[in-house]
Amino acid sequence: MSNEPSFHNKKGVRLKLDGYSGYQVYLQSNSNEDYIVIKKSSEKRMNERLQKQYEKHIFFYKLNGKPFYVPEVVNSGYENELFFYEYKFVEGISLIKKIETSDQEEITKLCGNILEIIYYFKSKKNFYYETNIDENLKQYLLTKINKNSVECNLNKDVAKALLKNLDNFDENGRYLCHGDFTLDNMIVDNYGKIWLIDYLDIFPHYWLDLSKLFQDIDGNWFEVKHNIKLPKNKLLFVRKYLIENINKRDPAYIKYHNFLVAFAFLRILPYARTLNDKSILINKINYFINNNVV
């Protein structure tokens, strides 16, 4: 990988893409008229975390086709002391858009593909993390709840409810985890293959991927983030199919489902762009931490 930024010499207009991560994300054509995605730190303090995401992207790329695909990283380096990396743009549509335009048979197949990816992650106990992270899942949850509760001035009763749920938490393992497993971070290409993009640095368990997925499905976060509304019948079908099949293969997750979805919203609370977004997130945390029905 070059340490010199190459995108200054590339033809075409750089298009800024929307995101919720705090990083700068652009789409640009290169000299061969192919498209690349450029992800760049907004501040120097963000360099280390973006480098970890870059390393995780590289790691997942080596798993390509099992049972997902990963775009190739083509460059990385620094520009004005800000880290960036570039990867090939995938022609396709986000999973959320694919669900919106698909019939029930196609949606059933897509749900099956999602579960196949999760079960692949489940098969990789301690995979990748044994050299990258010391915390198991319970330790990670405790650290993050305490940190984000203080940083975001979360109501003490809500913070206590989160910690109370954690008292009975009995999954301490470490498994492969994408980190931001949302409906818009899965791209379906013209051949029906699912591509995973926008990995988040280090998280110790695929249950966090499930909670991110249900952050969209149960929490309708994509409506806030992208102003997209899926037909209720399709969303309910996706939810029912996934919950029933997860319960067959991984019933322990269901026990903690609402707690983990509440935690998923707590994870992104520090990144709320507006007071309205923060209020929505806090309401979501409240709802799921107090809801015992799956």
Backbone hydrogen bonds, N-H to C=O, Kabsch-Sander energy under -0.5 kcal/mol:
donor,donor_aa,acceptor,acceptor_aa,energy
9,N,6,S,-1.5
10,K,7,F,-0.9
15,L,13,V,-0.6
15,L,27,L,-3.2
16,K,14,R,-0.5
17,L,25,V,-3.0
24,Q,40,K,-3.0
25,V,23,Y,-0.5
26,Y,38,I,-2.6
27,L,15,L,-2.8
28,Q,36,I,-2.5
30,N,34,D,-3.0
33,E,30,N,-2.1
36,I,28,Q,-3.1
37,V,87,Y,-3.2
38,I,26,Y,-2.8
39,K,37,V,-0.5
39,K,85,Y,-2.7
40,K,24,Q,-3.0
41,S,83,F,-2.8
46,M,43,E,-1.7
47,N,44,K,-1.7
50,L,46,M,-2.2
51,Q,47,N,-2.5
52,K,48,E,-1.7
53,Q,49,R,-1.9
54,Y,50,L,-2.4
55,E,51,Q,-2.4
56,K,52,K,-2.2
57,H,53,Q,-2.5
58,I,54,Y,-2.3
59,F,55,E,-2.1
60,F,56,K,-2.7
61,Y,57,H,-2.2
62,K,58,I,-1.2
62,K,59,F,-0.6
63,L,60,F,-1.5
64,N,61,Y,-1.6
65,G,68,F,-3.8
66,K,63,L,-1.0
66,K,68,F,-0.8
69,Y,194,I,-2.3
74,V,86,E,-2.3
75,N,86,E,-1.3
76,S,2,S,-0.6
77,G,84,F,-2.1
78,Y,3,N,-1.3
79,E,82,L,-2.4
82,L,79,E,-1.6
84,F,77,G,-2.4
85,Y,39,K,-2.3
86,E,75,N,-2.8
87,Y,37,V,-2.1
88,K,72,E,-2.6
89,F,35,Y,-2.3
91,E,89,F,-0.6
92,G,90,V,-0.5
93,I,188,V,-2.1
95,L,183,L,-0.9
95,L,186,M,-2.4
96,I,183,L,-1.3
98,K,94,S,-2.3
99,I,95,L,-2.6
100,E,96,I,-1.7
101,T,97,K,-1.4
102,S,98,K,-0.7
102,S,99,I,-0.9
107,I,103,D,-2.4
108,T,104,Q,-2.5
109,K,105,E,-1.7
110,L,106,E,-2.2
111,C,107,I,-2.7
112,G,108,T,-2.1
113,N,109,K,-2.0
114,I,110,L,-2.2
115,L,111,C,-2.3
116,E,112,G,-2.0
117,I,113,N,-1.9
118,I,114,I,-2.2
119,Y,115,L,-2.8
120,Y,116,E,-1.6
121,F,117,I,-2.3
122,K,118,I,-2.5
123,S,119,Y,-1.2
124,K,121,F,-1.7
125,K,123,S,-0.7
126,N,174,R,-4.0
127,F,124,K,-1.5
129,Y,127,F,-0.9
130,E,126,N,-1.4
131,T,128,Y,-0.7
132,N,129,Y,-0.9
133,I,129,Y,-2.5
137,L,173,G,-1.3
140,Y,136,N,-2.4
141,L,137,L,-2.7
142,L,138,K,-2.3
143,T,139,Q,-2.4
144,K,140,Y,-2.5
145,I,141,L,-2.8
146,N,142,L,-2.2
147,K,143,T,-2.3
148,N,144,K,-2.8
149,S,145,I,-2.1
150,V,146,N,-1.6
151,E,147,K,-2.7
152,C,148,N,-2.3
153,N,150,V,-1.1
154,L,149,S,-2.5
159,A,155,N,-2.3
160,K,156,K,-2.5
161,A,157,D,-1.9
162,L,158,V,-2.1
163,L,159,A,-2.3
164,K,160,K,-2.5
165,N,161,A,-2.0
166,L,162,L,-1.5
167,D,163,L,-1.2
168,N,164,K,-0.7
168,N,165,N,-0.6
169,F,166,L,-1.6
172,N,170,D,-0.7
175,Y,204,P,-2.1
176,L,121,F,-1.0
176,L,124,K,-0.8
182,T,180,D,-2.2
185,N,182,T,-1.3
187,I,195,W,-2.9
188,V,93,I,-3.2
189,D,187,I,-0.6
189,D,193,K,-2.3
192,G,189,D,-1.8
195,W,187,I,-3.1
195,W,193,K,-0.5
196,L,69,Y,-2.7
197,I,185,N,-2.1
200,L,178,H,-1.5
203,F,201,D,-0.5
208,L,205,H,-1.7
209,D,206,Y,-0.6
210,L,206,Y,-1.9
211,S,207,W,-2.3
212,K,208,L,-1.7
213,L,209,D,-2.3
214,F,210,L,-2.5
215,Q,211,S,-1.1
216,D,212,K,-1.0
216,D,213,L,-0.7
217,I,213,L,-2.0
218,D,214,F,-2.3
219,G,214,F,-1.6
220,N,216,D,-1.2
221,W,215,Q,-1.5
223,E,220,N,-1.3
224,V,220,N,-0.7
224,V,221,W,-0.6
225,K,221,W,-2.6
226,H,222,F,-2.8
227,N,223,E,-0.9
228,I,222,F,-0.9
230,L,228,I,-0.5
234,K,231,P,-0.6
235,L,231,P,-2.2
236,L,232,K,-2.8
237,F,233,N,-1.7
238,V,234,K,-2.5
239,R,235,L,-2.4
240,K,236,L,-2.6
241,Y,237,F,-2.6
242,L,238,V,-2.4
243,I,239,R,-2.8
244,E,240,K,-2.3
245,N,241,Y,-1.9
246,I,242,L,-2.8
247,N,243,I,-2.4
248,K,244,E,-1.1
249,R,245,N,-1.8
250,D,246,I,-3.9
253,Y,250,D,-1.5
254,I,250,D,-0.8
255,K,251,P,-1.0
256,Y,252,A,-0.6
256,Y,253,Y,-1.6
257,H,254,I,-1.2
260,L,256,Y,-2.7
261,V,257,H,-2.2
262,A,258,N,-2.4
263,F,259,F,-2.2
264,A,260,L,-2.0
265,F,261,V,-1.7
266,L,262,A,-1.8
267,R,263,F,-2.5
268,I,264,A,-1.0
269,L,265,F,-0.7
269,L,266,L,-0.7
271,Y,268,I,-1.6
272,A,269,L,-1.8
278,K,274,T,-2.3
279,S,275,L,-2.4
280,I,276,N,-2.3
281,L,277,D,-2.5
282,I,278,K,-2.5
283,N,279,S,-2.2
284,K,280,I,-2.1
285,I,281,L,-2.4
286,N,282,I,-2.6
287,Y,283,N,-2.4
288,F,284,K,-2.5
289,I,285,I,-2.4
290,N,286,N,-1.2
291,N,288,F,-0.7
292,N,290,N,-0.6
294,V,292,N,-0.5
